[in-house]
Amino acid sequence: MAGKRARNVTGRPAARARAWVAAAAAVVLSGCALAPPRADGTLPATVQAALDAAGVPAAAFGAAALPLGHDAAPWQFAAERPLQPASTMKLLTSIVALDRLGPNHRTGTELLSAAALSGGVLLGDLVLRGGADVDLGVPQFWALLLELRALGIERIAGDLVVDRTLFRPARMDVGVPPFDDAPEFPYNVIPDALNLAGALLPFDLRSDGERVVAQAVPALPGIELEPRLALADRPCAEWSSGWKPAQRREEAGRTVVELHGSFPRHCTVRANLQLVDRQQLTEALFRALWTGLGGRLDGRVREGAAPAGPGLRVLARRQARPLAELLRTVNKRSDNPATRLVFLSLGVRARGPDGQGDIGGPAGPAKAGNPGGSAAAATGDMETAALAAREVAAWLSAQGIAAPGLVVENGSGLSRRERISPQTLAEVLRAAWHGRHASELLMSMPHVGSETAVALRDSPAAAWARMKPGTLRNVVALAGYVKDPQGRPWALAMMINHDDARRARGALLAMVDHVARAGVHARPPAGAGPARGASAADPGPKAGEPRGDGP
């Protein structure tokens, strides 16, 4: 689909919110009576009208509302059917991770060696060991190497060994077909344990009225950017809408990346895209930064595991943010790679301190995200992800939450296979509400009035509701917490699976507004009327708005 690559390019919360801002036009429909949803699952008139206006049947809609700490009856509409949840699946990953790993869980990156140091020379290999560090950007990597120089190390006589073996397989991206036609863009990254620069090449694109110039930041040995971009008359903010897949060629010992498509005139952009293999990127970044610090590497850069033995010592270490802080990136920015790293960290926990865990135990069932059962275990394919899915299934079982049809593949929702029912997700939210880490979860969730759908600022929901949206090509979803007119909190989970689902976003927001105005079973308040600025239907994405896949 044209335009889908606009999603998640910049990582700014506003970019992710635009589609939901537009959808708020269908929140409350002029002329529809405001009546609460009934216990028998009848849809409110505003929700049904929004579905009708979008041409989406009610059968494509599933929802569940559960009371939190009060004795009102729950409400549901086709809530038991497993549906694609898009990015609302991030809530399940977040909640399980908070409980299993703890809010203070921190990942990191290490530089290690078993070699002796003599006269500023490290007499052997240096190991760069990845630990699922979400925050390991170029500045952080530079600071880590600076610590190495501070130890007096100027020359590394051996190799740089890049250890990605925390996850199994170490390179989950190898051999995997692209999710969509924009594999270069950040939301599509399949991360590994090192995650240096997010596997993205940072570069500047600059244009005047005649040409486009591209430069990696920092300039990287062995990698050259060759812009073949036509100049276009469109806003700089829409630079990515004319992007076409890059092409690579090997030439005289270097990799030349040809940039194709179009780019706005008089525009400057700092971009981060998957343009080269991550191992090549790691080598180029290390050599550029290490040389810039006055260092020297005699050997080569290769992938491998850190050597076992008591002689291995940590020379420098950095830590990422605690999990509770990282979840703001996961849920407010809907960051897919960050979510995958959190999810895979659950699999590392499941392996246990000996690194083996229950791998030899019974194969995980399909509902736990291991559809191949023993076959998947035998091949080792996505082993850490399978263990993480088992951890999620174990948590659900411990909470007494039934999850028929659950499929957890990567925990982010960027998947054609992941499934969860609105009822299960609502029960997960209810368990988290009563759990020990409810405050950390709420802190990470988008605020309806200013982040999820700012046009709902005139709705009573804007005062308090926290809702996580999700969008794929044929999915829209919304899940979180909202209060009714009596101030009573509810867990609300909704999903629409349909080819025209994106046109029906307004039905989800109409439901949020309806619960906030009329409650779930209470009579509507006297004098209640439609939210300002409402119209009959959400016409779909506007110009410059993301239109494709990617929660």
N, C-alpha and C positions, 0 to 999 in steps of 0.2 A: 504494500500500500504506500502510495506517495505520502511523504510527510511523517511517517512513523518514527523516523530517526530523530525528530525534534524532541522526543521524550527523553528525559534524563540526561540530556547533553550537558547542561551546566550544573546540575545538582542543586539548583536553587529551589527552595520550597514554593515560590510563586509559580515556577514553571510547571510543577506538578499539580498546582491547585487550579490552573486556568480552566481545565475541562469541567471541574466541579463548580466553579463560579458560574459558568454558562448554564449549567444544569439547574441552578436555583430558580430559573424562570418558571419551572414547572412545579415548584414546591406546593403552592396552593392555587387552585384553578378558580377563576372568577365564575360565580354562579353555583359552585358546588357547596352543598351544606356541610358544615363541619360537624361530623359525628365520629365518636370514638370507634376504633376497631373492636369487633365483638369477639367473645371467647370462642365462637364456633369457627373463626378463621375468615370471616367476611372482611374483604379489603375496605379501607376507608374510601369514600367517593373520590377524594382528591388523588389518591394513589391509583385507583382504577382508571380515572380519567387520564392521568399522565401516561399510563400504559397504552390506553386506547389511542391517544393522540400520536404516540410513537409507533403504533402498529405492532406492538409487542403483546402477545397473549398473556393472560394472568398465569397460565400454566408454566411460563418461563420464570416466574417470580417465586422465591422462597424466602420466608422470614420467620423469626422467632423473637419474642420479647419475654424476658423473665424478670420477675420482681426481685429486688435486692434488699433483704432485711425487712420486708413487710409482707403481709399476708394476702396481697392481691393475687388473683388468678393469673397464670401465665397465658400468653396468646401466641398462636402460631398460624402460619399459612404455608402449607406444603413444606413444612420445616424439616421433615425427616429425610428428604431426598438429597443424596450427596450431589453437590454442584461444584463447578470450578470457582474457587474463591478469589482468584487474582491476589492482590497484595494484602487482603485481609488475613491471608495465611500467616503473614508476618506476626500477627498477634499471638497465634499459637506458639510459634517459635520463641517469641519474646517471653511469654508467660512460663513456658517450660524451662527456658534457660535461666530466668530469674530464680526459679525454685531449685533447679538442679545444680547450677553453677554458682549462684549467689550474686547479688548486686555488685560486690567488690571483686568479682573475678576479672583478672587482667591477663591479657596475652602480651607477647613481646617478641623481640628479635635479639639474637646474640651473635657475637663474634668470638670464636673459640679457637684454641690451638693446643696441640700436644708438643709443639716444637719449642726448643730453647730460644732465648733472646740473647744476642751477643752483639754489642757495639751498634745498636740500632737496626740489626738484621734479625728477622724472624727466620730461624733456620729450618723451615719446613712449611707445611700447608697452613693456610688460614681458612676456617670454616665459617661460612655465613649461614646460620641456622634460622629458618623461618618458624615462627610460633603463632601463626594466624593473627598477625599484627595488622589490624585494619588501618592504622594511622601511619604506616610506613611510606611516607611520601619522599620526594627528593630532598627537601630540607632536613627531614628527620634522618635519612640515610647519611647525609653529609655530616650531621652532628655525631652520629655513631662512629663514622670514620675519623672524625676529629678526636674522639676519645682514644682511638687507637694511636693516633699520632702523639697524643699527650703522654702515652706510655713510653715514648722514645722510639717507636717503631717507624723506620723510614723505608725499609726495603723488606719485601716478602720474598724469600728465596724459593719457596715452593709455589703451589697452585692456590687459587681461590676455589674452594669446594662449596658449591651451593646446595645446601641440604633442605629439601622440601618434603622430607619423608614423614612429617607429622601426620599427614593424611595418606590414605591408601585408596586409590593409586596417588602417587605424588603429583601427577599432572592429569587432573580430571578433564582438562580441556582437550587433550589430544584425541583425535578421531571422532569428536562429537560434532554432528552436523549443526550448522547455525540455527538458532531459534527462529530468526526471521531474516529479512533481507538487509539488515543493518548490523551485522556482527561486529563492526568496528566500534560501536558506540558503548559508553560505559555500562549501561544497564545490562548488557549482554555478557559481561565478563564472567567467566567461570573461574573463581579464584583458586589459588593454591596456598600452601602454608607460608610462603615467603611474602607474596602479595606486594612486592616492591613497586611503588608508584601505581598500585592497582593494576599492574600489567599494561598500563597506558603510557604512550609516548607523549610527553608534554611538549607542545610547540606553539609558536606564535604565527598567526596569519595576519599579514598586513597588506592593504591595497590602497593605491591612489586612484587616479582616474584612468590609468593605463595598464597597470600590471599588478600581479599578486606575488608577494615574497613570503616564503615559509622558512622558519628556522627552529630547530629543536632547542629546548631550554632545559639544561645547558646544551651547548653544541656537543654532539656525541661522535666519537670516532667510529668510522665504519658505517654510519647511517647518514644518508643524504636525502633531503626532501626536494622533490621536483614538482612545483605547482604547474598544472595544466588546467587551470581554472578560468573559465570565461567570466568576465565582469558582468554583473547584473545590477539593475536598478531596483533594489529592495532594501528594507531596513536592515541595519547591521544585526539587530536582535534575531533576525530570521536567517542568519548565515547558513545554518545547517540544512535548510529546506531544499537547497540545490545541490547537496552533496551526493556524489556517486562513489561506489566502492573504489578504494585505492588499488593500484597495481604495483607489484614489486618485481624487481629484476636484480640479479647479481651482476656486478660489473667491476672488474679490476679489484677484486678483494673487498668490495663494499656493497652495501644494500641500498639501492635507489628506490625510494617510495614515490610513485607518481600519484599526485593528488588530482582527482577528476571532478567534474561537475561545474558549478558556478559559485561565485562569491560576490557579495555586495561591494560596490565602489566605496572608497574612502571609509574603510572599516578595519578595525584592529581587534583580534580575538585571541585569547589564550585558550587553546583546545587541548583535550586529552583523549586520545583515541587508541584503539588496538591496531597498530599499523605494522608492528614487527613482532617476531616471536619473543616471548617474555625472557627466555634465557639469553638471547642476543641483547635485549634491552638491559638485563641485569649486568652483563659484561660491559656494555657501553657506558652505563651509568657509573659502575665501579671504577673503570679506567679513567673516565673524565674527572670524577670527584677526587679519587685518590691521587692522581697526577696533580690536580689543582692544589692539593694540600702538601705537595712536595714529596709524595710517596712514589714507590716503584714496585712493580710486580714482575718477577722474573719468569714465573711459570704461566700456565694457561688458566682459563676459567672453565670449570666443568661441574656437572651435576653429580652428586653422590651423597652418601650418608656420613655423618661425623663418625670418626673412629671410636670404637668402644675402648674402655680402659680408664684406669684411675689418673693417668697423666693428662687427660683432657681438661683444660681449665678455661673459664670465661675471662676474656680480655675486656670486653665491653658489652653492655646490655642496655636496652631501652624497653620501656613498658608503654603499652597503649592505654587509652582511657579505661576506667572501670566499666563493667558491663552496663550498669545503670545509666551511665552517661552515654555510652555507645548506642543504647537503644533509642535515643533521640534521633540519631542518624538513621537507624533502621526504620523507625515508624514515621517520623516527621518528614524525612526526605525520601522515604520508601526506597532505601538503598539496597538493591538486590545483592551485589557482591558482599556487602557487610553482613546482610542477613545470612547468606550462605556460610560465611565464616563462623558466625555464632552457632548456626545449626551443626556444622561439622565439629565444632568444639564439644557439642553434646556427644558426638560419636567418639571423640578422643576420650572423654570422661568414661564412656561405656567400656572402652578397652581395659580400663583399670590401670593400676600403677605398673604392672609388668608389660603394658603395651599390648596385651592379648585380649583381656576382657573375656566376654562370653562368645568369642568367635567360634569356638568349637561346639556351642550349644545348638539348640534347635533353630532352624532357619526362620527368619521373620515372615509373618504372613503378608499377603498382598495388601491388607488394610494398613499394615505398618510401613508401607512404602518399599517392600522388598518383593516385587511381584514374581521374581524368578525363584524365590525360595532357595533351595539347596544349590541350584544352578548358579545363582548369583554369588553365593558364598564360595562355590568351588572355583569360579573364575577370578574372584577377588575384585570384580568390577564394582566400582562405587562402594567399596567396603565400608569406609568411614561413614558415608551417607546412610548406608543400610543400618549401621549401628546407631546412628543418630535417630533414625526413624523408629527403631526399637525403643530408644530412650523416651521418645514422645509417647509411644504406645504404652509403655510402662507407667508413665506419669498419668495418663488418662485412666488407666486401670486403677491406679492408687487413689485417684479422686472419685472413682465410681462413675465415670462418665462413659456411656456407651458411644461408640464411634463406628456404626455400620457404614461400610463403603469408604472409610478414610483411606486416602492415598497421600503419603508424604514423600516427595521426591527430593527436593532441595530446601524446603522450608520457606522459600521466598514468595511463592505464588507465580513466579515466572516459569510456568510449566503448562504443558497441555494435559498432563496426567493427574496433577494434584486435585484431590476432591475432599470436601468436608461438607457436612450438612449444616444449614443454619442453626438447627437445634443443638448440634454438638458444639459449634463455635460459641453460641450463646451460653451454654453450660460451662465452657472453658472460661469465658469472661466472668461468669458468676463465681466460679471457684477462685479466680484471681482477685475479684473484689473482696472476698472474705479471707484472702490469703495474707501472708506476712509482708509481701512486697507490693501491695496495691498502690502505694504512693509512688513508687519508682515506675510502675507501669503507666499510671496516669500522667506522670511528668513527660513520658515519651510520646504520648498520643497527640495527634493534631487537634487543635481547638476548632470547633465547627465555625464559630463566628469570625475567625480571623485567618484560618489556615485551610480547612477542608473545603469550605464554600463560603467565602466572605459575603456573598449576597444574602446569606441567611442571617445577617446581622440584625435584621428587623424581626426575626423569629425569637420566641422565648428560648429556643434551644441555644441561641448564641450566648446566653449568659453562662452556660455551664458545660454543655455537651462536648464530649471527646469522642471522635469517630475516626476510624482508619478507613480510607477509601481504597479501592482496587480497580484496575482497568486492564483488560486485555482486548483483543480485537472483537471477541464475541462475549465479553463478560464485563459487567459492572457490579460492584459490591460495596457494602458499607457496614461497618461493625464497630461497636463501642458502647458508650454509656450516655444516657440521656435522662433527665428528670421530668416527671409529669407535673401538672399544675399544683399538686399538693407538695411538691418538693421531694417526692419519693424517687429514688434512682431505679433505673431499669437497664438490664443488659439487652442490647438490640443487635441482631445480626441479620443481614439481608443480602441476597444475591439474585442477579438476573443473568441467565445464560440464554443467549439468543443472538442470531446474526445481526440484529438491529439493537442490541442491548445498549449501545452507547447513546442512542437516541432516547432511552428511557431512564437516564440518570435521575431525572426529575422525580420519578416515582419513589426512589430511595430517599431523596431529600424531603419529599412530601410526607413520607412516613415519619421521619425524624421530627419535622415541624408539627405533625399531627399529635404525636405522643406528648410533645412539650406543651401544646395548646389544650388538648382535650383529654389527655391521659389514655390509658389503654381500655379501661372499662368504665371510667367516670363519665358523667354527663358533661357535654361541652360547656365551658364557662359562658356566662351571659355576655352578649355583646362581642363575642369573639368573631373576628373576620379574617379575611385573607391577608397574607403578608404583602407588603408593598412591592410593586414591581413585578407581580406575577403575570404569567401568560399561559396559554394553553399547552404548549409543548416545548420540549427542548429540541431545537433543530439540528443538534449534533455539533461537532467541533467547528469553531470559527476559523477564519484565516490565521495562519501562524500557530494554531493550537495543535497539540499532539493528537494524532489520529490513529496510531497503530498500537502494536503490542508493547508491553512493559508496564508492570504495576507502578 
